Amino acid sequence: MDLSWRLRGACRGLDPEIFYTASEDEGVDRAKQVCNTCAVQQQCLEFALANRESEGIWGGATEKERRRILRQRRKTAAA
């Protein structure tokens, strides 16, 4: 799997704690703001979905949002 997209991430060099908050209510907005400016946001999200990342903000999505995306994709695939 090509992970070179990580070198172009808007999060590169930032404190990782921005993306790993104590709860989904704390600090999510700041992480999502960074993600929304990122040229590789979609690759990041797809990586997190494929690898079932269970923590943090990836591709602008929280763990809960990623679970929702996966459920929706399963429903669509089954239809």
Buried (B, 14 or more C-beta within 10 A) or exposed (E): EEEEBEEEBBBEEEEEEBBEBEEEEEBBEBBBEBBEEBEBBEBBBBBBBEEEBEEBBBBBBBBEBBBEBEEEEEEEEEE
